[in-house]
Structures are given as structure tokens and as C-alpha cells.
Amino acid sequence: MTPVVSVRFRWWALIAMATATTNCSSGSAEREEGIPVVVPTAAAPAPTTPADADCAPAIEAPSTTLAEAFAPHFKIGAAVSTAAFGGADPSAAILVQQQFNQLSAENVLKWSGVHPQRDVYQFTDTDRYVEFGEQTGMQIHGHVLVWHQQVPDWVFEQDGGGTIEADALWQRLEEHITMVAGRYGGRIKYWDVVNEAFNDDGSLRDTPWRRILGDDYLAEVFALADRLLPDSRLVYNDYSMFLPGKRDAAIRLVKDLRERGIRIDAVGLQGHYNLKRPYPEEVESTLQLFAEAQIPVLITELDLDVLPSERDVQGADLDDTQAASAALNPYPVCLPPEADAAIAAHWGLLFDIFVKYADGIESITFWGVSDRYSWLNDWPVRGRRNYALLFDRELKPKSSLLQVLQSASATTESVAGE
């Protein structure tokens, strides 16, 4: 079968190697149109806890780790920042090694991190990330090759100004993937090939990639990734996949690519959840439909926003931000016991569902190691104190961890293909 990209496909590796300047400095992540990206940073220390503060009690560290507990079911991963794998926060690095067996890169493998200028690639942080995973024996996940956020403006512009033509943009994309694939190859087990290409209703998102390359760009990009990354598993990744329109669009995409002989190995269901949505039945019905379609899934970017919002914000659209207010930051010091218990129960319910559908889930990856670095401290409202993960700002276990570990002992119900 003639590949979709047979006309566009060119080997640009030698040209790229000959002309690119490798810059070993770390670059700042910038989003298109000059809007700063939300990059998780170390949260400010908690105020001194008042003696009369009503805080949930600390718990003892359980003897079983997340990786050990879920070994019969799926890999358990964490997205790591440079602080964790680069040595700035050795305590976080130790926690990662103790609890997880898969890594995902938060920012360093995004286009703005690895290829900030036309002839400049910077691999210092990406090399350290991959080496950290290899040295600790972890499965490595690459995030992301094609996304409409965190892409430098030059990618979509002609050298002389104005919007770039399709063939020229394809050449840049092909060169970029060739450089990254040539450097890491099968060392990175999973790649998010395309990220967030659909609107909530299932229509194609109006991004520069689509406007310039055309409506069939998803197929062309996956065909290219298949050629260049034969030893990696190729993933389509998106948020709010519990919404019927977006979920059905992803299933149609996989079926269409399969019919055309284009490899796509799994779909990443971003788990940017909150206490209101998705409903448990929405999570379960989504996993059931992917299982029936025999499409493996990864639960990616998992966290739980436990703070209120001025409006119903779902998913992870970086453009959807709100102004700060005291009412939107109700727990500036700690979680009270009743809130802590409710959050833990919610985590347990989610993992009960994940374990039930474990036959179709290849991995679950938390978007961050602990509350200290969670991006939800800054989205959709900057500067809040969120409690989105299973370890607190001091890297200590929370009661939510105990609830999640209890779910691991549940019997996996075989549902794939029913």
C-alpha cells in the first residue's frame, strides 16, 4: 500500500544534522502568540499552620508502592519536571524512583523546549530526561510531536514573513521529527504523536497545522511517525474524552487510520478531572467503548482539581483562565478533614473503575509528582493552593494514596471486546 506521505516524505536528517546548531542551554517555554505557558514551578511554602487550624491528619507511608500495587494491572507513571530528573530536587527524584515505573516529560520534549529556533536544537534537558528513565529502569513516554500550543512562531512563518506554505511547513515538521526520532528512537517507548486536535463536539480544531496542511494532516503525521519511530508506540492524546463528540471522533480516527494501513497504537485519555466532572459513569462508559472497539488506552495527565471555579471549566485548554479571588482559594493553609476524606473517596472511585477496565489500559500517568509542582496551582487561576495529586508539597503521602492502593487489590474484570 502506498503510504499517505509518499509525495511529501523526504529524508531531511542529513540536512538537519549538517545545518542545525545544537544549543545546550535550557530554553524558556513560550506559547504561540506570545502568551506565557503555564509551567509548573515550586509552589510557595505554606504559611505557618495556626495552632487551631483544622487540618487533615498526616498518614504513615504505606509499605507498598504504587508501582508494586498496580503491577498486575498497568504501569504507573508520573510527569516529571527538570527539577526532578535534573538534580535540583533530589527528594522528588527519590520519590519518583520509589513509586513509579513510567515517566512522562512535562515540557522538555515539546517543540518550544527542544527546537526553539529554526536552526537551533537543544537536547541537554531531553538527554537528561531519557537518561534518568533508563538509569532508573523506567518506561519512557515522549510528549509531544504535534500540538498547537508551545510551538514557536517561526514554525508557521516564512523566512521572509507571512504564513508558511504547506510544503515548507511539512518539511520543517519532517525535519523536526527526524531529528528527535534519530536521537532517541525506541529509547522512548510511547510518543504522543498528535495532541488535542479535536474540539469537544468532535470537529477538527482550527489550528495552524490544520489550516496549512489540510484536514488530512492527522493521517499524514501518523504515517510519518510510523516510518521514523518503528520501535515506539504511537498515541493520539486529548482531554475531555468522556464527552461523546470528542470520544467518538477519536474512535473514528483510529478506525480510519487502521483501514488505511496507517499505524496508531493507542489513545491517551487525559485525566484532567475535577470533583464535578466527569461523572463516574462517564469514565466507565468511555473505557467500555474503547474496549469494545479494541483500542488500547493510556490514562494520561491524571490529576484532580479540588478547588472551585467561577464557571464550568473542563479539560485542559490553556486559554481558559480566570481572575484570582479569595473565594476560589478556599484552602490556603491545608485541607480540612472532611474535604480530605471526600477527595480520597473520589480517587478511590476512579481507580476502582480503572482496575475494572485494566485489560484495555496500558498505563496511568499522573500529571506531576506531588502537589508542590502541580500545574493546577496556576490554572485556571494563578497562585492558588491546589491539592491535585497523591503526595503533598512536602512529598508526604496523603489519604488519597491509601484509597488508590486499596483499589489495586480489586479483581480485574475482563471487558475488552465484549
Protein Blocks (a to p, Z undefined) as FASTA:
>chain_A
ZZfklmmpccfklmmmmmpccdfbdcddddehhiacdddddddddddddfklccdddddd
dfbdfklmmmmmoccdddddfklmnopammlmmmmmmmpccdcdfklmpmklmmmbfklc
cfklmmmmmmmmmmnopacddddfbdcehiafklmpcfkgpjddfklmmmmmmmmmmmmm
mmnmmmlmbacfbghkbcfkopacddfklmmnopklmmmmmmmmmmmmmmbccddddehk
lbmklmmmmmmmmmmmmmnopacfbdcddfbdcfkbccfklmmmmmmmmmmnopacddeh
iacdfbdcfbdcehjifklccdddfklmmblmbccfklmmmmmmmmmmmmmmmmmmmmmp
cbdcdebjblklgmklmccbehiacdfbfbdfkopacfklmmmmmmmmpccddfehZZ
